[in-house]
């Protein structure tokens, strides 16, 4: 069990982190919500639409209007005149994003009270209607909606007001799910009784002050009220009722025929904003003066609100700008009319959680399985996939999917996986370093042992000279010279298949056998038989030796040699007439028992001749120009020599190949034999 835990500790730690991340998502603390909201805002910013034609017009209490009518609040007579102008254009509904909480101080009756006048004093003043009465009459003549606002404290306007809309519910009690306020703020009872609708302008508390959502239905003093936008649509559609459909989790759908709006369980919708358009606005002063086309307001939903800075009715929206509060209600109306509101489905939350878990698992597992440089691609690929999925769902379904939390989980799991991978890579690197150090010591030891196996060639350099340069610390090439009698010498040059320590060990074995057999003064053929059989028995899997074995009598010049699968042997005379002698038998160490017919020796006299044998590392070695030396290159080197001796031949080839200056791709070994050491061979 302990071993299992140690082996899978990374996954257990990741599981703990994943559970923690899931818990955070379930509880959804404010900072997580804020990040989610930013991703929702990004959708709107990327896919924001221009207003083309709209059924909503805003009469703006702007700076120019304040300059015309003075400071706010204005006399009700101004609004009565505006309504009178509007009624000539037949709008569908007119909504006031304004409160009229006190009586008009500029009304004739209020002036008489203020100054203590009696009707007998100013008879003409008595004949005038109060401005509130005049405004009330105009409201009654218009499909009008006036604002109400939820409050936690009572106000002097808190009479026993009743909603104008009638609510019909199916599937449960909506009061259990709607947002509630104990009190409400509105306008004078005299005014509210003559309007066709009372619309809530209550915004929900936002974490960052940005208005993204709005409750379609709220409760004031245990009574349901529609939001301003919904009430405007109801009044404009000449409907009395608002229908609420519920399911087991809360409110599902709210309808003001013929319009149906999907909401969250608390009756809230996510507003889809369009770019603000100045053409949607008209100054209140211009409407008062009749400075508009006669059909400008025909069949339009008209909202009256303030953009003037001093009236403090400016709010932030997801598009990143600040707009008058009335524009929020305008967007709600447009959302209802064209069914363009955004959807935040409760089931989407479960999808986001499961999706986050899946991509987190994929990211972590892949980070543990593939190389770190590729895991970064996996991370960015997952992030890109999340973004594409989220934006596609928004674009084609108008549905809000939180991409921030899946990205957050992917980032955390990726960094966790990367950290674990870093720890593992460090452990592996340390282990490899220790292994390399051990191998280095072994190679250094093997190289030292191998050098001891090579003969002191200086003893024979007058007639035999050889040199070996390993591609690595330990060479797979080998040469040896053994004196059998004062006149006779055994020699060999071999090339072991492969490189490195294993090849060096194989070579050492071959060297040991060769020396043993030559010291016993066995004939050359017996030496080859013995070396082959012993190497086969040594069971170095897949390894073999190509070699040249020879026996030289320096007195008579007789040379007997055997080429066992090796490179062609080069011989030439004083006239530099070259001859290549090919191998006619297989390499050593492959076939267990050679037959006599397999071992073919050749006898020649070395008087006036030179014998050169080398491994393929010579002919395949690189020249300074990057080309291979080749057999012709060896001949060219010899042709350019003024004094041809065994030592000069080997050292000239070494110089041409620039041995040791660059990393070799193969071991290089060369041997030359010439018994005419007292004669100089002149260059042709």
C-alpha positions in Angstrom: 0.0 0.0 0.0 2.8 2.4 0.9 4.6 1.7 -2.3 1.3 2.3 -4.2 0.8 5.6 -2.5 4.4 6.7 -3.2 4.1 5.8 -6.9 0.8 7.6 -7.3 1.3 10.5 -4.9 1.0 13.1 -7.7 -2.5 11.9 -8.5 -3.6 11.9 -4.9 -2.4 15.4 -4.4 -4.1 16.5 -7.7 -7.3 14.8 -6.5 -7.2 16.9 -3.3 -6.7 20.1 -5.3 -9.5 19.1 -7.7 -11.9 18.6 -4.8 -11.0 21.9 -3.4 -11.6 23.6 -6.8 -14.9 21.9 -7.1 -15.9 23.0 -3.6 -15.0 26.6 -4.5 -17.2 26.4 -7.7 -20.1 24.9 -5.7 -20.1 27.7 -3.1 -19.4 30.3 -5.8 -17.9 33.1 -3.6 -18.0 36.7 -4.7 -14.6 36.8 -6.3 -15.5 33.8 -8.5 -18.7 35.4 -9.5 -16.9 38.6 -10.4 -14.5 36.7 -12.7 -17.5 34.9 -14.3 -19.3 38.2 -14.9 -16.2 39.5 -16.7 -16.4 36.6 -19.1 -20.1 37.3 -19.7 -19.3 41.0 -20.4 -16.6 39.9 -22.9 -19.2 38.0 -24.9 -21.3 41.2 -25.2 -18.3 43.3 -26.1 -17.2 40.9 -28.9 -20.6 40.4 -30.4 -22.2 43.8 -29.7 -24.7 44.9 -32.3 -25.7 48.3 -33.6 -29.2 49.6 -33.2 -30.8 49.5 -36.6 -34.5 50.2 -36.1 -36.0 50.3 -32.7 -39.5 50.5 -31.3 -38.2 52.3 -28.3 -37.7 56.1 -28.1 -36.2 58.0 -25.1 -37.4 61.5 -24.2 -34.3 62.8 -22.6 -34.2 65.3 -19.7 -30.8 66.5 -20.9 -28.7 69.6 -20.2 -30.4 71.6 -22.9 -33.8 70.8 -21.4 -32.6 71.9 -17.9 -31.5 75.1 -19.5 -35.0 75.6 -21.0 -37.2 74.7 -18.0 -34.8 75.3 -15.1 -33.7 73.0 -12.3 -35.5 69.7 -11.7 -38.2 68.8 -10.7 -40.1 70.7 -13.3 -43.7 71.8 -13.1 -46.2 69.1 -13.9 -47.6 71.4 -16.6 -44.4 70.7 -18.6 -45.0 67.0 -18.5 -48.7 67.5 -19.3 -47.7 69.5 -22.4 -45.2 66.8 -23.4 -48.0 64.1 -23.0 -50.3 66.3 -25.0 -47.8 66.4 -27.8 -47.3 62.6 -27.6 -50.9 61.8 -27.8 -51.1 63.4 -31.2 -48.5 60.8 -32.4 -50.3 57.7 -30.9 -47.4 55.9 -29.1 -48.0 52.4 -27.8 -47.0 53.3 -24.3 -45.3 56.1 -22.4 -43.2 55.3 -19.3 -41.8 57.7 -16.7 -38.5 56.7 -15.2 -39.2 59.5 -12.8 -40.9 59.9 -9.4 -43.5 62.5 -8.6 -43.5 62.1 -4.8 -44.6 65.6 -3.9 -47.3 68.1 -5.1 -46.3 70.6 -7.7 -45.1 73.7 -5.9 -45.8 75.8 -9.0 -49.4 74.7 -9.2 -51.9 77.6 -8.6 -53.4 76.0 -5.5 -50.0 75.4 -4.0 -49.0 79.0 -4.7 -52.1 80.3 -2.9 -51.2 78.1 0.1 -47.6 79.2 0.1 -48.6 82.9 0.2 -51.7 82.6 2.4 -54.1 83.9 -0.3 -57.8 83.2 -0.4 -59.9 82.9 -3.6 -61.6 86.2 -3.0 -58.2 87.9 -3.2 -57.3 86.5 -6.7 -60.4 85.3 -8.4 -58.6 84.4 -11.7 -56.2 82.1 -9.8 -59.1 80.1 -8.5 -60.3 79.3 -12.0 -57.0 77.5 -12.9 -56.6 73.8 -12.5 -53.8 72.4 -10.3 -50.9 71.2 -12.4 -51.1 67.8 -10.7 -54.8 67.5 -11.8 -53.8 68.6 -15.3 -51.0 66.1 -15.5 -53.2 63.4 -14.0 -55.8 64.0 -16.8 -53.1 63.7 -19.5 -51.8 60.5 -17.9 -55.4 59.0 -18.0 -55.6 59.9 -21.7 -52.3 58.1 -22.5 -51.2 54.5 -22.2 -49.0 55.6 -19.4 -46.7 53.7 -17.0 -45.1 55.4 -14.0 -42.1 54.1 -11.9 -42.1 52.5 -8.5 -39.1 51.4 -6.5 -38.6 48.9 -3.8 -37.4 50.2 -0.4 -36.4 48.9 3.0 -37.8 51.9 4.8 -41.3 53.5 4.6 -41.9 56.9 2.8 -44.6 59.5 2.8 -45.6 58.2 -0.7 -46.2 54.7 0.7 -50.0 54.6 0.5 -51.8 51.4 -0.1 -50.8 51.2 -3.7 -51.9 48.4 -5.9 -50.3 47.0 -9.0 -52.0 47.7 -12.3 -51.1 44.3 -13.8 -52.9 41.1 -12.7 -50.7 38.1 -12.2 -51.8 34.5 -13.1 -49.5 31.7 -12.1 -49.2 28.0 -13.1 -47.2 25.3 -11.3 -46.7 27.0 -7.9 -46.6 30.3 -6.0 -44.2 32.9 -7.5 -44.1 34.8 -4.2 -41.7 32.1 -2.9 -39.1 32.9 -5.5 -39.3 36.6 -6.3 -37.1 39.3 -4.7 -39.0 41.2 -2.0 -39.0 44.7 -0.5 -41.1 45.6 2.6 -42.0 49.1 1.2 -42.1 51.0 -2.1 -41.4 54.5 -3.3 -43.6 55.9 -6.0 -45.6 59.0 -7.1 -48.6 60.8 -5.8 -51.7 58.6 -5.4 -53.6 61.1 -7.6 -51.2 60.4 -10.4 -50.8 56.7 -10.0 -54.6 56.1 -10.0 -54.8 57.5 -13.5 -52.0 55.5 -15.2 -52.4 52.2 -16.9 -49.2 50.7 -15.4 -46.8 50.7 -12.5 -43.4 49.5 -13.4 -40.5 48.6 -11.1 -37.2 50.3 -11.7 -35.4 48.4 -9.0 -32.0 47.1 -9.9 -30.4 44.2 -8.0 -27.3 44.9 -6.0 -24.3 44.3 -8.2 -20.9 43.2 -7.1 -19.1 45.7 -9.3 -22.0 48.1 -10.0 -22.5 46.9 -13.5 -26.2 46.3 -14.5 -26.3 42.9 -16.1 -29.5 41.5 -14.8 -33.0 42.7 -13.9 -35.9 41.0 -12.1 -38.9 40.9 -14.4 -41.2 40.6 -11.3 -40.6 41.8 -7.8 -42.6 42.1 -4.6 -43.3 45.4 -2.8 -45.2 45.0 0.5 -46.2 41.4 -0.5 -47.6 42.5 -3.8 -46.2 41.6 -7.2 -45.0 44.3 -9.6 -43.6 43.9 -13.1 -40.4 45.6 -14.1 -40.7 48.9 -16.1 -39.9 47.2 -19.4 -42.3 44.3 -18.9 -45.1 46.7 -17.8 -44.5 48.9 -20.9 -44.9 45.8 -23.1 -48.1 44.8 -21.3 -49.7 48.2 -21.5 -48.6 48.7 -25.1 -50.0 45.2 -26.1 -53.3 46.2 -24.3 -53.1 43.2 -22.0 -54.4 43.1 -18.4 -52.6 39.9 -17.3 -49.0 38.7 -16.8 -48.6 34.9 -16.7 -46.0 33.2 -14.6 -45.1 29.6 -15.2 -43.2 27.7 -12.5 -41.5 24.3 -12.1 -40.1 22.5 -9.1 -37.0 24.8 -8.9 -38.8 28.2 -9.3 -40.0 30.5 -12.1 -39.5 29.1 -15.6 -41.3 31.6 -17.9 -43.0 35.0 -17.7 -45.4 36.0 -20.4 -47.2 39.2 -21.5 -49.0 38.0 -24.5 -47.9 37.5 -27.2 -44.4 37.7 -25.7 -42.8 34.9 -23.6 -39.6 35.4 -21.6 -37.5 32.6 -20.2 -36.1 33.5 -16.8 -34.0 32.1 -14.0 -35.8 30.6 -11.0 -36.1 34.0 -9.4 -37.6 35.7 -12.4 -34.4 37.4 -13.5 -33.2 37.9 -17.0 -29.8 38.8 -18.4 -30.0 41.9 -20.5 -28.5 41.9 -24.0 -27.3 45.4 -24.7 -26.8 47.0 -28.1 -24.7 50.0 -28.8 -26.1 53.3 -27.5 -27.6 55.3 -30.4 -28.1 59.1 -30.1 -30.8 58.8 -32.7 -32.9 56.9 -30.1 -32.9 60.0 -27.9 -34.9 63.2 -28.3 -34.6 66.2 -26.0 -37.6 66.9 -23.7 -37.4 70.5 -24.8 -37.9 69.6 -28.4 -40.9 67.4 -27.7 -42.4 70.2 -25.6 -42.0 72.6 -28.6 -43.3 70.1 -31.1 -40.0 69.9 -32.9 -40.4 66.4 -34.3 -42.1 64.7 -37.2 -45.8 63.9 -36.7 -45.3 60.2 -36.9 -42.0 60.1 -34.9 -43.7 58.4 -31.9 -46.3 56.5 -33.7 -46.6 52.9 -32.4 -43.4 53.4 -30.4 -42.6 52.7 -26.8 -41.6 56.0 -25.3 -39.5 56.3 -22.1 -39.0 59.5 -20.3 -35.7 59.7 -18.3 -32.7 61.8 -17.5 -29.2 61.8 -18.9 -28.2 65.2 -17.3 -25.2 64.7 -15.1 -26.7 66.5 -12.1 -29.7 64.2 -11.9 -27.5 61.2 -10.9 -29.3 58.6 -13.0 -26.3 57.1 -14.7 -25.3 53.4 -14.5 -22.6 51.1 -15.8 -23.4 48.4 -18.3 -21.3 45.3 -19.6 -20.3 47.1 -22.8 -17.9 49.1 -20.6 -19.6 52.5 -20.8 -22.0 54.5 -18.6 -25.5 55.2 -19.8 -28.7 56.8 -18.3 -30.7 54.3 -16.2 -33.6 54.7 -18.6 -31.6 53.1 -21.4 -31.4 49.9 -19.4 -35.2 49.7 -19.4 -35.2 50.5 -23.1 -32.9 47.5 -23.7 -35.2 45.3 -21.7 -38.2 46.3 -23.8 -36.2 45.6 -27.0 -35.1 42.2 -25.6 -38.7 41.3 -24.9 -40.0 42.5 -28.3 -37.4 40.7 -30.4 -36.7 37.8 -27.9 -33.0 38.7 -27.8 -32.5 38.5 -24.1 -29.6 36.3 -22.8 -30.2 33.0 -21.2 -28.4 31.7 -18.0 -29.8 28.2 -17.8 -29.6 26.6 -14.3 -28.5 23.4 -15.9 -25.6 25.2 -17.4 -24.0 25.4 -14.0 -23.8 21.6 -13.8 -22.4 21.5 -17.4 -19.8 24.1 -16.4 -18.8 22.1 -13.4 -18.5 18.8 -15.2 -16.8 20.4 -18.2 -14.3 22.0 -15.9 -13.5 18.7 -14.2 -13.1 16.9 -17.5 -10.7 19.5 -19.0 -8.8 19.6 -15.8 -8.3 15.9 -15.7 -7.2 15.8 -19.4 -4.8 18.6 -18.8 -3.2 17.0 -15.7 -3.0 13.5 -17.2 -1.4 14.8 -20.4 1.0 17.0 -18.4 2.3 13.8 -16.7 2.5 11.7 -19.8 4.1 13.9 -22.4 7.1 16.1 -22.5 6.9 19.5 -20.8 7.5 21.4 -24.1 4.4 19.6 -25.6 2.3 20.0 -22.4 2.3 23.8 -22.9 0.6 23.2 -26.3 -2.0 21.0 -24.6 -2.7 23.8 -22.0 -3.2 26.5 -24.7 -5.2 24.0 -26.8 -7.6 23.4 -24.0 -7.9 27.1 -23.2 -8.6 27.8 -26.9 -11.2 25.0 -27.0 -13.0 26.4 -23.9 -13.1 29.9 -25.4 -14.4 28.6 -28.8 -17.1 26.5 -27.1 -18.2 29.4 -24.8 -18.3 32.0 -27.6 -20.0 29.6 -30.0 -22.8 28.9 -27.5 -23.3 32.6 -26.9 -23.3 33.4 -30.6 -25.7 30.8 -31.8 -27.9 30.3 -28.6 -27.6 33.6 -26.8 -26.7 31.5 -23.7 -24.2 32.5 -21.1 -21.6 29.8 -20.3 -18.9 30.7 -17.8 -15.5 30.1 -19.5 -13.5 31.7 -16.7 -13.7 28.9 -14.2 -12.8 26.1 -16.6 -9.8 28.2 -17.7 -9.0 28.8 -14.1 -9.1 25.1 -13.3 -7.1 24.2 -16.3 -4.4 26.8 -15.3 -4.3 25.4 -11.7 -4.1 21.8 -12.8 -1.6 22.6 -15.5 0.7 24.4 -13.1 0.2 21.5 -10.6 1.1 19.0 -13.2 4.0 21.0 -14.4 5.3 21.3 -10.9 5.0 17.5 -10.4 6.7 16.9 -13.7 9.5 19.3 -12.7 10.0 17.3 -9.5 10.0 14.1 -11.5 12.3 15.5 -14.2 14.8 16.6 -11.5 14.7 13.2 -9.9 15.3 11.6 -13.2 18.0 14.1 -14.1 19.8 13.4 -10.8 19.5 9.6 -11.3 20.8 10.0 -14.9 23.6 12.2 -13.6 24.6 9.6 -11.1 24.3 6.9 -13.7 26.4 9.0 -16.2 29.0 9.5 -13.5 29.1 5.8 -12.8 29.4 5.0 -16.5 32.1 7.7 -16.9 34.1 6.0 -14.2 33.5 2.7 -15.9 34.5 4.0 -19.3 37.6 5.7 -17.9 38.5 2.4 -16.2 37.8 0.4 -19.4 39.8 2.9 -21.5 42.7 2.5 -19.2 42.5 -1.2 -19.4 42.2 -1.1 -23.1 45.3 1.1 -23.6 47.2 -1.5 -21.7 46.2 -4.1 -24.2 47.7 -2.2 -27.2 51.4 -3.0 -27.8 54.2 -0.5 -27.5 54.4 0.1 -31.2 57.6 2.0 -31.0 59.5 -1.3 -30.6 58.4 -2.2 -34.2 58.0 1.1 -35.9 60.9 0.5 -38.3 58.8 -2.1 -40.1 55.3 -2.0 -38.4 53.5 1.0 -37.3 49.8 1.3 -36.2 47.6 3.8 -34.4 44.1 3.7 -32.9 41.7 6.7 -32.3 38.5 5.8 -30.5 35.2 7.5 -31.4 34.3 7.3 -27.7 36.3 6.6 -24.5 36.5 2.9 -25.4 37.4 1.7 -28.9 35.8 -1.2 -30.7 38.9 -1.3 -33.0 42.0 -3.3 -32.1 45.5 -4.0 -33.3 48.3 -6.1 -31.9 51.8 -7.2 -32.7 53.3 -10.3 -30.9 57.0 -11.4 -31.4 57.0 -15.2 -31.8 60.7 -15.6 -32.7 63.6 -13.1 -33.3 62.5 -13.1 -37.0 58.8 -13.8 -36.9 56.0 -11.6 -35.7 52.2 -12.2 -35.5 50.0 -9.2 -36.0 46.3 -8.4 -36.3 44.0 -5.5 -36.9 40.3 -5.9 -36.1 37.1 -3.9 -36.1 34.4 -5.0 -33.6 30.7 -4.3 -34.5 29.3 -1.5 -32.4 31.1 1.1 -30.2 31.6 1.9 -26.6 32.2 -0.2 -23.5 30.5 -3.3 -24.8 32.6 -3.3 -28.0 35.7 -2.6 -25.9 35.0 -5.7 -23.8 34.5 -7.8 -26.9 37.8 -6.5 -28.3 39.6 -7.3 -25.0 38.3 -10.8 -25.2 39.6 -11.2 -28.8 42.9 -9.7 -27.8 43.3 -12.1 -24.9 42.6 -15.1 -27.1 45.0 -13.8 -29.9 47.9 -13.4 -27.5 47.4 -16.7 -25.9 47.4 -18.6 -29.2 50.3 -16.7 -30.7 52.4 -17.2 -27.6 51.8 -20.9 -28.0 53.2 -20.6 -31.5 50.1 -22.0 -33.2 50.0 -21.7 -37.0 48.1 -18.7 -38.3 45.1 -20.8 -39.4 44.8 -22.3 -35.9 45.0 -18.9 -34.4 42.0 -17.8 -36.5 40.1 -21.0 -35.6 40.7 -20.5 -31.9 39.8 -16.8 -31.8 36.5 -17.5 -33.7 35.5 -20.4 -31.5 36.2 -18.6 -28.3 34.3 -15.5 -29.4 31.3 -17.6 -30.4 31.3 -19.3 -27.0 31.6 -15.9 -25.2 27.9 -15.2 -26.3 28.2 -11.5 -27.0 24.8 -11.3 -28.7 24.8 -9.8 -32.1 28.5 -8.9 -32.1 31.2 -10.0 -34.5 34.7 -9.0 -35.6 36.2 -8.2 -39.0 39.9 -8.7 -38.9 43.2 -9.2 -40.7 45.5 -11.8 -39.1 49.1 -12.0 -40.3 52.5 -13.7 -39.7 55.6 -11.8 -40.9 59.2 -13.1 -41.3 61.4 -9.9 -41.4 64.4 -11.8 -42.6 62.9 -13.5 -45.6 60.1 -11.0 -46.1 57.5 -13.8 -46.3 54.0 -12.6 -45.2 51.1 -15.0 -44.6 47.8 -13.3 -43.9 44.1 -14.0 -43.5 41.4 -11.4 -44.2 38.3 -12.4 -42.2 35.5 -10.2 -43.6 37.6 -7.0 -43.3 38.2 -4.1 -45.6 40.3 -4.8 -48.7 44.0 -4.8 -47.9 46.1 -2.2 -49.8 49.5 -3.2 -51.2 51.9 -1.2 -53.4 55.4 -1.4 -54.7 58.2 1.2 -55.1 56.5 2.4 -58.3 53.3 3.0 -56.3 51.4 0.4 -58.3 48.4 -0.3 -56.1 46.6 -3.6 -55.5 43.6 -4.4 -53.3 43.2 -7.8 -51.8 39.6 -8.6 -50.8 38.3 -10.9 -48.1 37.2 -14.3 -49.1 35.8 -15.6 -45.8 33.2 -14.5 -43.2 33.9 -12.3 -40.1 35.0 -13.8 -36.8 32.4 -14.7 -34.1 29.4 -15.6 -36.3 29.9 -19.3 -37.3 30.8 -21.6 -34.5 33.2 -23.9 -36.4 35.1 -22.8 -39.5 35.8 -25.5 -42.0 39.2 -25.7 -43.6 37.8 -24.4 -46.8 36.6 -21.2 -45.1 39.9 -20.1 -43.7 41.9 -19.0 -46.7 45.4 -17.6 -46.2 47.5 -15.7 -48.7 51.3 -15.7 -48.9 53.3 -12.9 -50.4 56.8 -11.5 -50.1 57.1 -7.9 -48.7 60.5 -7.2 -50.2 60.0 -4.0 -52.2 56.3 -3.8 -51.1 54.2 -2.0 -48.5 51.2 -3.6 -46.8 48.5 -1.3 -45.5 45.4 -2.3 -43.6 42.8 -0.1 -41.9 39.2 -0.1 -40.5 36.3 1.5 -42.3 36.7 4.5 -40.0 39.6 5.6 -42.3 37.8 5.4 -45.6 34.6 6.9 -44.1 36.5 9.6 -42.2 35.8 13.2 -43.1 38.3 15.5 -44.7 38.4 19.2 -43.9 36.1 19.9 -46.8 33.5 17.6 -45.4 34.0 14.9 -47.9 34.8 11.2 -47.1 38.5 10.2 -47.5 37.7 6.9 -49.4 40.3 4.4 -50.8 41.3 6.9 -53.5 42.1 9.4 -50.8 44.4 7.0 -49.1 46.3 6.5 -52.4 46.5 10.2 -52.9 48.1 10.7 -49.5 50.7 8.0 -50.3 51.3 9.5 -53.7 52.2 12.8 -52.1 54.6 11.3 -49.6 58.4 11.9 -50.2 59.4 9.2 -47.7 57.3 6.1 -47.5 57.7 4.4 -44.1 55.1 2.7 -42.0 55.1 5.5 -39.5 54.9 8.2 -42.2 51.9 6.5 -43.9 49.9 6.2 -40.6 50.7 9.7 -39.4 50.0 11.3 -42.8 46.6 9.7 -42.9 46.0 10.9 -39.3 47.0 14.4 -40.2 44.7 14.5 -43.3 41.7 13.3 -41.3 42.6 15.7 -38.5 42.0 13.0 -36.0 40.8 14.1 -32.6 39.9 17.6 -33.7 36.2 16.8 -34.2 34.0 14.1 -32.8 34.4 11.0 -34.8 31.5 8.9 -36.0 33.5 5.7 -35.9 36.7 4.3 -34.4 39.8 4.8 -36.6 42.6 2.3 -36.8 45.4 2.0 -39.4 48.5 -0.3 -39.8 51.3 -0.2 -42.3 54.1 -2.7 -42.8 57.3 -2.2 -44.8 60.5 -4.1 -44.2 62.6 -1.9 -46.5 63.2 0.6 -43.8 66.6 1.7 -45.1 65.4 2.7 -48.5 63.7 6.0 -49.4 61.0 5.8 -52.0 61.0 9.0 -54.0 57.9 10.7 -55.1 57.0 10.1 -58.8 
